[in-house]
Amino acid sequence: MNGTVSLRTAKSFSATDTITCLSYSNIKDCLSAGTVDGKIANWKHCRIDEEKFDKQWILQEAVYIGSKVKMINWSTISGILAVSTGFAVTLLKEQPILSYMNKNVS
């Protein structure tokens, strides 16, 4: 299946953001893109019975790196995204929020 995904201003992107690189993770089922403005875009694949390609990929909030993203690459054995600006490499990993509820707490 072919289609397009786009950046939206509602998710902290601007109309002038330009994508410089892409990487896909089979492990996370996530497509990631780096931008000229130093942002990382992540689209998570949503397994729904929707025929429209763009409805199957949900754009997440922007992650700001600070410098133009020159290269990104998902690890093939873990859920870590390496982001290179040419000056530094940043490793990103999604960490779910852990919570515990005690029956004595209302």
Backbone atoms as SQL, in Angstrom:
CREATE TABLE atoms (id INTEGER PRIMARY KEY, chain TEXT, resi INTEGER, resn TEXT, atom TEXT, x REAL, y REAL, z REAL);
INSERT INTO atoms VALUES
  (1, 'A', 1, 'MET', 'N', 0.836, -1.174, 0.000),
  (2, 'A', 1, 'MET', 'CA', 0.000, 0.000, 0.000),
  (3, 'A', 1, 'MET', 'C', 0.886, 1.244, 0.000),
  (4, 'A', 2, 'ASN', 'N', 0.567, 2.192, -0.833),
  (5, 'A', 2, 'ASN', 'CA', 1.292, 3.452, -0.906),
  (6, 'A', 2, 'ASN', 'C', 0.415, 4.579, -0.396),
  (7, 'A', 3, 'GLY', 'N', 1.044, 5.631, 0.102),
  (8, 'A', 3, 'GLY', 'CA', 0.292, 6.781, 0.581),
  (9, 'A', 3, 'GLY', 'C', 1.236, 7.861, 1.068),
  (10, 'A', 4, 'THR', 'N', 0.669, 8.902, 1.645),
  (11, 'A', 4, 'THR', 'CA', 1.459, 10.001, 2.186),
  (12, 'A', 4, 'THR', 'C', 1.032, 10.297, 3.613),
  (13, 'A', 5, 'VAL', 'N', 1.991, 10.751, 4.404),
  (14, 'A', 5, 'VAL', 'CA', 1.722, 11.261, 5.740),
  (15, 'A', 5, 'VAL', 'C', 2.224, 12.697, 5.751),
  (16, 'A', 6, 'SER', 'N', 1.699, 13.515, 6.648),
  (17, 'A', 6, 'SER', 'CA', 2.113, 14.916, 6.661),
  (18, 'A', 6, 'SER', 'C', 2.298, 15.418, 8.084),
  (19, 'A', 7, 'LEU', 'N', 3.011, 16.540, 8.188),
  (20, 'A', 7, 'LEU', 'CA', 3.204, 17.212, 9.470),
  (21, 'A', 7, 'LEU', 'C', 2.035, 18.154, 9.699),
  (22, 'A', 8, 'ARG', 'N', 1.611, 18.288, 10.952),
  (23, 'A', 8, 'ARG', 'CA', 0.486, 19.170, 11.271),
  (24, 'A', 8, 'ARG', 'C', 0.904, 20.180, 12.327),
  (25, 'A', 9, 'THR', 'N', 0.418, 21.399, 12.188),
  (26, 'A', 9, 'THR', 'CA', 0.753, 22.446, 13.151),
  (27, 'A', 9, 'THR', 'C', 0.194, 22.143, 14.535),
  (28, 'A', 10, 'ALA', 'N', -0.839, 21.337, 14.629),
  (29, 'A', 10, 'ALA', 'CA', -1.426, 20.984, 15.922),
  (30, 'A', 10, 'ALA', 'C', -0.474, 20.130, 16.761),
  (31, 'A', 11, 'LYS', 'N', 0.527, 19.553, 16.176),
  (32, 'A', 11, 'LYS', 'CA', 1.474, 18.685, 16.882),
  (33, 'A', 11, 'LYS', 'C', 2.849, 19.345, 17.017),
  (34, 'A', 12, 'SER', 'N', 2.893, 20.667, 17.091),
  (35, 'A', 12, 'SER', 'CA', 4.112, 21.463, 17.284),
  (36, 'A', 12, 'SER', 'C', 5.013, 21.539, 16.055),
  (37, 'A', 13, 'PHE', 'N', 4.462, 21.304, 14.893),
  (38, 'A', 13, 'PHE', 'CA', 5.203, 21.488, 13.647),
  (39, 'A', 13, 'PHE', 'C', 4.698, 22.759, 12.978),
  (40, 'A', 14, 'SER', 'N', 5.505, 23.323, 12.074),
  (41, 'A', 14, 'SER', 'CA', 5.078, 24.518, 11.351),
  (42, 'A', 14, 'SER', 'C', 4.897, 24.177, 9.876),
  (43, 'A', 15, 'ALA', 'N', 4.245, 25.072, 9.175),
  (44, 'A', 15, 'ALA', 'CA', 3.990, 24.865, 7.747),
  (45, 'A', 15, 'ALA', 'C', 5.283, 24.873, 6.940),
  (46, 'A', 16, 'THR', 'N', 6.352, 25.427, 7.508),
  (47, 'A', 16, 'THR', 'CA', 7.622, 25.519, 6.787),
  (48, 'A', 16, 'THR', 'C', 8.598, 24.393, 7.139),
  (49, 'A', 17, 'ASP', 'N', 8.220, 23.483, 8.034),
  (50, 'A', 17, 'ASP', 'CA', 9.107, 22.367, 8.384),
  (51, 'A', 17, 'ASP', 'C', 9.425, 21.530, 7.148),
  (52, 'A', 18, 'THR', 'N', 10.704, 21.205, 6.981),
  (53, 'A', 18, 'THR', 'CA', 11.162, 20.396, 5.854),
  (54, 'A', 18, 'THR', 'C', 11.820, 19.129, 6.383),
  (55, 'A', 19, 'ILE', 'N', 11.380, 17.984, 5.889),
  (56, 'A', 19, 'ILE', 'CA', 11.933, 16.699, 6.312),
  (57, 'A', 19, 'ILE', 'C', 13.265, 16.456, 5.609),
  (58, 'A', 20, 'THR', 'N', 14.283, 16.045, 6.389),
  (59, 'A', 20, 'THR', 'CA', 15.616, 15.787, 5.841),
  (60, 'A', 20, 'THR', 'C', 15.952, 14.303, 5.758),
  (61, 'A', 21, 'CYS', 'N', 15.314, 13.477, 6.600),
  (62, 'A', 21, 'CYS', 'CA', 15.635, 12.049, 6.622),
  (63, 'A', 21, 'CYS', 'C', 14.496, 11.251, 7.244),
  (64, 'A', 22, 'LEU', 'N', 14.451, 9.957, 6.908),
  (65, 'A', 22, 'LEU', 'CA', 13.391, 9.055, 7.385),
  (66, 'A', 22, 'LEU', 'C', 13.988, 7.750, 7.886),
  (67, 'A', 23, 'SER', 'N', 13.285, 7.119, 8.834),
  (68, 'A', 23, 'SER', 'CA', 13.655, 5.784, 9.290),
  (69, 'A', 23, 'SER', 'C', 12.399, 5.089, 9.796),
  (70, 'A', 24, 'TYR', 'N', 12.309, 3.786, 9.523),
  (71, 'A', 24, 'TYR', 'CA', 11.151, 2.996, 9.951),
  (72, 'A', 24, 'TYR', 'C', 11.600, 1.894, 10.902),
  (73, 'A', 25, 'SER', 'N', 10.814, 1.656, 11.951),
  (74, 'A', 25, 'SER', 'CA', 11.098, 0.588, 12.903),
  (75, 'A', 25, 'SER', 'C', 10.057, -0.511, 12.797),
  (76, 'A', 26, 'ASN', 'N', 10.515, -1.724, 12.457),
  (77, 'A', 26, 'ASN', 'CA', 9.622, -2.886, 12.477),
  (78, 'A', 26, 'ASN', 'C', 9.207, -3.222, 13.901),
  (79, 'A', 27, 'ILE', 'N', 10.111, -3.016, 14.847),
  (80, 'A', 27, 'ILE', 'CA', 9.838, -3.337, 16.248),
  (81, 'A', 27, 'ILE', 'C', 8.747, -2.430, 16.810),
  (82, 'A', 28, 'LYS', 'N', 8.845, -1.125, 16.568),
  (83, 'A', 28, 'LYS', 'CA', 7.894, -0.152, 17.108),
  (84, 'A', 28, 'LYS', 'C', 6.723, 0.115, 16.166),
  (85, 'A', 29, 'ASP', 'N', 6.830, -0.364, 14.925),
  (86, 'A', 29, 'ASP', 'CA', 5.834, -0.068, 13.887),
  (87, 'A', 29, 'ASP', 'C', 5.626, 1.443, 13.816),
  (88, 'A', 30, 'CYS', 'N', 6.758, 2.138, 13.660),
  (89, 'A', 30, 'CYS', 'CA', 6.791, 3.594, 13.739),
  (90, 'A', 30, 'CYS', 'C', 7.665, 4.143, 12.609),
  (91, 'A', 31, 'LEU', 'N', 7.190, 5.191, 11.961),
  (92, 'A', 31, 'LEU', 'CA', 7.945, 5.910, 10.939),
  (93, 'A', 31, 'LEU', 'C', 8.409, 7.219, 11.561),
  (94, 'A', 32, 'SER', 'N', 9.689, 7.508, 11.475),
  (95, 'A', 32, 'SER', 'CA', 10.249, 8.720, 12.067),
  (96, 'A', 32, 'SER', 'C', 10.926, 9.565, 11.003),
  (97, 'A', 33, 'ALA', 'N', 10.877, 10.879, 11.208),
  (98, 'A', 33, 'ALA', 'CA', 11.491, 11.822, 10.275),
  (99, 'A', 33, 'ALA', 'C', 12.209, 12.916, 11.054),
  (100, 'A', 34, 'GLY', 'N', 13.347, 13.360, 10.523),
  (101, 'A', 34, 'GLY', 'CA', 14.063, 14.498, 11.084),
  (102, 'A', 34, 'GLY', 'C', 13.822, 15.713, 10.209),
  (103, 'A', 35, 'THR', 'N', 13.852, 16.909, 10.808),
  (104, 'A', 35, 'THR', 'CA', 13.596, 18.130, 10.044),
  (105, 'A', 35, 'THR', 'C', 14.778, 19.094, 10.096),
  (106, 'A', 36, 'VAL', 'N', 14.747, 20.060, 9.201),
  (107, 'A', 36, 'VAL', 'CA', 15.751, 21.119, 9.146),
  (108, 'A', 36, 'VAL', 'C', 15.750, 21.922, 10.445),
  (109, 'A', 37, 'ASP', 'N', 14.588, 22.088, 11.061),
  (110, 'A', 37, 'ASP', 'CA', 14.452, 22.889, 12.281),
  (111, 'A', 37, 'ASP', 'C', 14.799, 22.125, 13.554),
  (112, 'A', 38, 'GLY', 'N', 15.310, 20.902, 13.429),
  (113, 'A', 38, 'GLY', 'CA', 15.730, 20.151, 14.606),
  (114, 'A', 38, 'GLY', 'C', 14.616, 19.447, 15.342),
  (115, 'A', 39, 'LYS', 'N', 13.585, 19.048, 14.621),
  (116, 'A', 39, 'LYS', 'CA', 12.476, 18.327, 15.235),
  (117, 'A', 39, 'LYS', 'C', 12.440, 16.894, 14.716),
  (118, 'A', 40, 'ILE', 'N', 11.905, 16.013, 15.555),
  (119, 'A', 40, 'ILE', 'CA', 11.677, 14.629, 15.159),
  (120, 'A', 40, 'ILE', 'C', 10.173, 14.410, 15.105),
  (121, 'A', 41, 'ALA', 'N', 9.712, 13.887, 13.987),
  (122, 'A', 41, 'ALA', 'CA', 8.300, 13.522, 13.824),
  (123, 'A', 41, 'ALA', 'C', 8.198, 12.006, 13.902),
  (124, 'A', 42, 'ASN', 'N', 7.210, 11.526, 14.618),
  (125, 'A', 42, 'ASN', 'CA', 6.955, 10.088, 14.720),
  (126, 'A', 42, 'ASN', 'C', 5.506, 9.813, 14.366),
  (127, 'A', 43, 'TRP', 'N', 5.319, 8.889, 13.431),
  (128, 'A', 43, 'TRP', 'CA', 3.977, 8.421, 13.085),
  (129, 'A', 43, 'TRP', 'C', 3.860, 6.982, 13.557),
  (130, 'A', 44, 'LYS', 'N', 2.892, 6.718, 14.426),
  (131, 'A', 44, 'LYS', 'CA', 2.667, 5.349, 14.894),
  (132, 'A', 44, 'LYS', 'C', 1.586, 4.705, 14.051),
  (133, 'A', 45, 'HIS', 'N', 1.857, 3.465, 13.662),
  (134, 'A', 45, 'HIS', 'CA', 0.896, 2.731, 12.845),
  (135, 'A', 45, 'HIS', 'C', -0.229, 2.224, 13.729),
  (136, 'A', 46, 'CYS', 'N', -1.433, 2.464, 13.292),
  (137, 'A', 46, 'CYS', 'CA', -2.636, 2.092, 14.026),
  (138, 'A', 46, 'CYS', 'C', -3.350, 1.012, 13.223),
  (139, 'A', 47, 'ARG', 'N', -3.496, -0.140, 13.781),
  (140, 'A', 47, 'ARG', 'CA', -4.132, -1.254, 13.055),
  (141, 'A', 47, 'ARG', 'C', -5.646, -1.141, 13.163),
  (142, 'A', 48, 'ILE', 'N', -6.215, -0.422, 12.218),
  (143, 'A', 48, 'ILE', 'CA', -7.666, -0.247, 12.173),
  (144, 'A', 48, 'ILE', 'C', -8.166, -0.641, 10.790),
  (145, 'A', 49, 'ASP', 'N', -9.437, -0.913, 10.704),
  (146, 'A', 49, 'ASP', 'CA', -10.041, -1.274, 9.415),
  (147, 'A', 49, 'ASP', 'C', -10.401, -0.010, 8.644),
  (148, 'A', 50, 'GLU', 'N', -9.391, 0.755, 8.333),
  (149, 'A', 50, 'GLU', 'CA', -9.560, 2.019, 7.617),
  (150, 'A', 50, 'GLU', 'C', -8.785, 1.905, 6.319),
  (151, 'A', 51, 'GLU', 'N', -9.450, 2.214, 5.219),
  (152, 'A', 51, 'GLU', 'CA', -8.798, 2.097, 3.916),
  (153, 'A', 51, 'GLU', 'C', -7.854, 3.254, 3.617),
  (154, 'A', 52, 'LYS', 'N', -8.092, 4.413, 4.213),
  (155, 'A', 52, 'LYS', 'CA', -7.249, 5.570, 3.942),
  (156, 'A', 52, 'LYS', 'C', -5.917, 5.428, 4.664),
  (157, 'A', 53, 'PHE', 'N', -4.850, 5.535, 3.890),
  (158, 'A', 53, 'PHE', 'CA', -3.489, 5.374, 4.403),
  (159, 'A', 53, 'PHE', 'C', -3.195, 6.350, 5.540),
  (160, 'A', 54, 'ASP', 'N', -3.548, 7.632, 5.355),
  (161, 'A', 54, 'ASP', 'CA', -3.214, 8.643, 6.356),
  (162, 'A', 54, 'ASP', 'C', -3.973, 8.460, 7.667),
  (163, 'A', 55, 'LYS', 'N', -5.060, 7.721, 7.683),
  (164, 'A', 55, 'LYS', 'CA', -5.809, 7.446, 8.917),
  (165, 'A', 55, 'LYS', 'C', -5.169, 6.307, 9.709),
  (166, 'A', 56, 'GLN', 'N', -4.300, 5.526, 9.065),
  (167, 'A', 56, 'GLN', 'CA', -3.635, 4.403, 9.724),
  (168, 'A', 56, 'GLN', 'C', -2.342, 4.822, 10.426),
  (169, 'A', 57, 'TRP', 'N', -1.863, 6.024, 10.158),
  (170, 'A', 57, 'TRP', 'CA', -0.627, 6.529, 10.743),
  (171, 'A', 57, 'TRP', 'C', -0.931, 7.775, 11.561),
  (172, 'A', 58, 'ILE', 'N', -0.677, 7.730, 12.866),
  (173, 'A', 58, 'ILE', 'CA', -1.013, 8.815, 13.789),
  (174, 'A', 58, 'ILE', 'C', 0.255, 9.589, 14.152),
  (175, 'A', 59, 'LEU', 'N', 0.264, 10.887, 13.825),
  (176, 'A', 59, 'LEU', 'CA', 1.398, 11.754, 14.137),
  (177, 'A', 59, 'LEU', 'C', 1.426, 12.057, 15.632),
  (178, 'A', 60, 'GLN', 'N', 2.601, 11.883, 16.249),
  (179, 'A', 60, 'GLN', 'CA', 2.805, 12.174, 17.665),
  (180, 'A', 60, 'GLN', 'C', 3.339, 13.606, 17.816),
  (181, 'A', 61, 'GLU', 'N', 3.404, 14.087, 19.056),
  (182, 'A', 61, 'GLU', 'CA', 3.967, 15.414, 19.324),
  (183, 'A', 61, 'GLU', 'C', 5.431, 15.469, 18.878),
  (184, 'A', 62, 'ALA', 'N', 5.858, 16.635, 18.436),
  (185, 'A', 62, 'ALA', 'CA', 7.239, 16.831, 17.991),
  (186, 'A', 62, 'ALA', 'C', 8.211, 16.673, 19.158),
  (187, 'A', 63, 'VAL', 'N', 9.372, 16.097, 18.855),
  (188, 'A', 63, 'VAL', 'CA', 10.483, 16.033, 19.806),
  (189, 'A', 63, 'VAL', 'C', 11.530, 17.002, 19.278),
  (190, 'A', 64, 'TYR', 'N', 11.935, 17.984, 20.106),
  (191, 'A', 64, 'TYR', 'CA', 12.873, 19.008, 19.665),
  (192, 'A', 64, 'TYR', 'C', 14.299, 18.604, 20.022),
  (193, 'A', 65, 'ILE', 'N', 15.176, 18.553, 19.020),
  (194, 'A', 65, 'ILE', 'CA', 16.579, 18.186, 19.209),
  (195, 'A', 65, 'ILE', 'C', 17.458, 19.433, 19.326),
  (196, 'A', 66, 'GLY', 'N', 17.152, 20.474, 18.583),
  (197, 'A', 66, 'GLY', 'CA', 17.898, 21.719, 18.709),
  (198, 'A', 66, 'GLY', 'C', 18.724, 22.115, 17.504),
  (199, 'A', 67, 'SER', 'N', 19.109, 21.170, 16.676),
  (200, 'A', 67, 'SER', 'CA', 19.891, 21.451, 15.469),
  (201, 'A', 67, 'SER', 'C', 19.324, 20.652, 14.313),
  (202, 'A', 68, 'LYS', 'N', 19.670, 21.075, 13.101),
  (203, 'A', 68, 'LYS', 'CA', 19.215, 20.362, 11.903),
  (204, 'A', 68, 'LYS', 'C', 19.545, 18.876, 12.017),
  (205, 'A', 69, 'VAL', 'N', 18.550, 18.044, 11.761),
  (206, 'A', 69, 'VAL', 'CA', 18.742, 16.595, 11.830),
  (207, 'A', 69, 'VAL', 'C', 19.307, 16.119, 10.496),
  (208, 'A', 70, 'LYS', 'N', 20.500, 15.535, 10.551),
  (209, 'A', 70, 'LYS', 'CA', 21.160, 15.062, 9.328),
  (210, 'A', 70, 'LYS', 'C', 20.867, 13.599, 9.036),
  (211, 'A', 71, 'MET', 'N', 20.676, 12.799, 10.112),
  (212, 'A', 71, 'MET', 'CA', 20.434, 11.369, 9.916),
  (213, 'A', 71, 'MET', 'C', 19.706, 10.803, 11.134),
  (214, 'A', 72, 'ILE', 'N', 18.759, 9.904, 10.878),
  (215, 'A', 72, 'ILE', 'CA', 18.121, 9.155, 11.958),
  (216, 'A', 72, 'ILE', 'C', 18.107, 7.688, 11.572),
  (217, 'A', 73, 'ASN', 'N', 18.161, 6.836, 12.593),
  (218, 'A', 73, 'ASN', 'CA', 18.160, 5.402, 12.324),
  (219, 'A', 73, 'ASN', 'C', 17.617, 4.651, 13.534),
  (220, 'A', 74, 'TRP', 'N', 16.617, 3.808, 13.294),
  (221, 'A', 74, 'TRP', 'CA', 16.083, 2.951, 14.347),
  (222, 'A', 74, 'TRP', 'C', 16.988, 1.744, 14.519),
  (223, 'A', 75, 'SER', 'N', 17.223, 1.341, 15.757),
  (224, 'A', 75, 'SER', 'CA', 17.954, 0.111, 16.046),
  (225, 'A', 75, 'SER', 'C', 17.124, -1.073, 15.564),
  (226, 'A', 76, 'THR', 'N', 17.795, -2.081, 15.032),
  (227, 'A', 76, 'THR', 'CA', 17.084, -3.269, 14.552),
  (228, 'A', 76, 'THR', 'C', 16.822, -4.276, 15.666),
  (229, 'A', 77, 'ILE', 'N', 17.399, -4.056, 16.858),
  (230, 'A', 77, 'ILE', 'CA', 17.201, -5.002, 17.960),
  (231, 'A', 77, 'ILE', 'C', 16.567, -4.390, 19.205),
  (232, 'A', 78, 'SER', 'N', 16.369, -3.085, 19.207),
  (233, 'A', 78, 'SER', 'CA', 15.726, -2.439, 20.358),
  (234, 'A', 78, 'SER', 'C', 14.881, -1.276, 19.855),
  (235, 'A', 79, 'GLY', 'N', 14.127, -0.686, 20.734),
  (236, 'A', 79, 'GLY', 'CA', 13.282, 0.438, 20.353),
  (237, 'A', 79, 'GLY', 'C', 13.972, 1.771, 20.534),
  (238, 'A', 80, 'ILE', 'N', 15.226, 1.881, 20.111),
  (239, 'A', 80, 'ILE', 'CA', 15.993, 3.115, 20.284),
  (240, 'A', 80, 'ILE', 'C', 16.206, 3.779, 18.927),
  (241, 'A', 81, 'LEU', 'N', 15.978, 5.104, 18.892),
  (242, 'A', 81, 'LEU', 'CA', 16.179, 5.898, 17.687),
  (243, 'A', 81, 'LEU', 'C', 17.433, 6.749, 17.862),
  (244, 'A', 82, 'ALA', 'N', 18.406, 6.588, 16.967),
  (245, 'A', 82, 'ALA', 'CA', 19.619, 7.404, 16.983),
  (246, 'A', 82, 'ALA', 'C', 19.403, 8.595, 16.058),
  (247, 'A', 83, 'VAL', 'N', 19.686, 9.797, 16.577),
  (248, 'A', 83, 'VAL', 'CA', 19.495, 11.039, 15.833),
  (249, 'A', 83, 'VAL', 'C', 20.836, 11.763, 15.758),
  (250, 'A', 84, 'SER', 'N', 21.308, 12.033, 14.543),
  (251, 'A', 84, 'SER', 'CA', 22.577, 12.727, 14.362),
  (252, 'A', 84, 'SER', 'C', 22.346, 14.116, 13.781),
  (253, 'A', 85, 'THR', 'N', 23.016, 15.108, 14.397),
  (254, 'A', 85, 'THR', 'CA', 22.967, 16.476, 13.886),
  (255, 'A', 85, 'THR', 'C', 24.257, 16.828, 13.152),
  (256, 'A', 86, 'GLY', 'N', 25.204, 15.902, 13.114),
  (257, 'A', 86, 'GLY', 'CA', 26.516, 16.177, 12.544),
  (258, 'A', 86, 'GLY', 'C', 27.498, 16.601, 13.614),
  (259, 'A', 87, 'PHE', 'N', 26.995, 17.118, 14.745),
  (260, 'A', 87, 'PHE', 'CA', 27.830, 17.533, 15.872),
  (261, 'A', 87, 'PHE', 'C', 27.655, 16.609, 17.071),
  (262, 'A', 88, 'ALA', 'N', 26.470, 16.014, 17.175),
  (263, 'A', 88, 'ALA', 'CA', 26.153, 15.154, 18.317),
  (264, 'A', 88, 'ALA', 'C', 25.163, 14.081, 17.886),
  (265, 'A', 89, 'VAL', 'N', 25.160, 12.995, 18.644),
  (266, 'A', 89, 'VAL', 'CA', 24.189, 11.926, 18.434),
  (267, 'A', 89, 'VAL', 'C', 23.335, 11.838, 19.691),
  (268, 'A', 90, 'THR', 'N', 22.029, 11.840, 19.505),
  (269, 'A', 90, 'THR', 'CA', 21.081, 11.710, 20.610),
  (270, 'A', 90, 'THR', 'C', 20.343, 10.395, 20.446),
  (271, 'A', 91, 'LEU', 'N', 20.235, 9.645, 21.533),
  (272, 'A', 91, 'LEU', 'CA', 19.495, 8.389, 21.519),
  (273, 'A', 91, 'LEU', 'C', 18.151, 8.610, 22.194),
  (274, 'A', 92, 'LEU', 'N', 17.084, 8.269, 21.486),
  (275, 'A', 92, 'LEU', 'CA', 15.733, 8.457, 22.010),
  (276, 'A', 92, 'LEU', 'C', 15.065, 7.106, 22.206),
  (277, 'A', 93, 'LYS', 'N', 14.396, 6.968, 23.337),
  (278, 'A', 93, 'LYS', 'CA', 13.648, 5.745, 23.616),
  (279, 'A', 93, 'LYS', 'C', 12.356, 6.137, 24.305),
  (280, 'A', 94, 'GLU', 'N', 11.269, 5.581, 23.814),
  (281, 'A', 94, 'GLU', 'CA', 9.974, 5.838, 24.428),
  (282, 'A', 94, 'GLU', 'C', 9.913, 5.091, 25.751),
  (283, 'A', 95, 'GLN', 'N', 9.577, 5.814, 26.808),
  (284, 'A', 95, 'GLN', 'CA', 9.467, 5.206, 28.126),
  (285, 'A', 95, 'GLN', 'C', 8.037, 5.376, 28.612),
  (286, 'A', 96, 'PRO', 'N', 7.290, 4.292, 28.687),
  (287, 'A', 96, 'PRO', 'CA', 5.919, 4.422, 29.169),
  (288, 'A', 96, 'PRO', 'C', 5.891, 4.876, 30.627),
  (289, 'A', 97, 'ILE', 'N', 4.867, 5.621, 30.962),
  (290, 'A', 97, 'ILE', 'CA', 4.685, 6.062, 32.342),
  (291, 'A', 97, 'ILE', 'C', 4.163, 4.883, 33.147),
  (292, 'A', 98, 'LEU', 'N', 4.846, 4.607, 34.238),
  (293, 'A', 98, 'LEU', 'CA', 4.429, 3.518, 35.104),
  (294, 'A', 98, 'LEU', 'C', 3.618, 4.090, 36.262),
  (295, 'A', 99, 'SER', 'N', 2.541, 3.438, 36.595),
  (296, 'A', 99, 'SER', 'CA', 1.744, 3.911, 37.727),
  (297, 'A', 99, 'SER', 'C', 1.280, 2.724, 38.548),
  (298, 'A', 100, 'TYR', 'N', 1.010, 3.005, 39.799),
  (299, 'A', 100, 'TYR', 'CA', 0.532, 1.978, 40.702),
  (300, 'A', 100, 'TYR', 'C', -0.551, 2.604, 41.556),
  (301, 'A', 101, 'MET', 'N', -1.643, 1.917, 41.691),
  (302, 'A', 101, 'MET', 'CA', -2.724, 2.440, 42.502),
  (303, 'A', 101, 'MET', 'C', -2.953, 1.500, 43.672),
  (304, 'A', 102, 'ASN', 'N', -2.910, 2.049, 44.853),
  (305, 'A', 102, 'ASN', 'CA', -3.146, 1.283, 46.067),
  (306, 'A', 102, 'ASN', 'C', -4.628, 1.330, 46.388),
  (307, 'A', 103, 'LYS', 'N', -5.182, 0.229, 46.848),
  (308, 'A', 103, 'LYS', 'CA', -6.617, 0.197, 47.143),
  (309, 'A', 103, 'LYS', 'C', -6.998, 1.129, 48.284),
  (310, 'A', 104, 'ASN', 'N', -6.018, 1.565, 49.092),
  (311, 'A', 104, 'ASN', 'CA', -6.300, 2.474, 50.204),
  (312, 'A', 104, 'ASN', 'C', -6.281, 3.943, 49.792),
  (313, 'A', 105, 'VAL', 'N', -5.904, 4.218, 48.553),
  (314, 'A', 105, 'VAL', 'CA', -5.850, 5.592, 48.056),
  (315, 'A', 105, 'VAL', 'C', -7.107, 5.858, 47.252),
  (316, 'A', 106, 'SER', 'N', -7.778, 6.951, 47.602),
  (317, 'A', 106, 'SER', 'CA', -9.001, 7.262, 46.856),
  (318, 'A', 106, 'SER', 'C', -8.814, 8.443, 45.944);
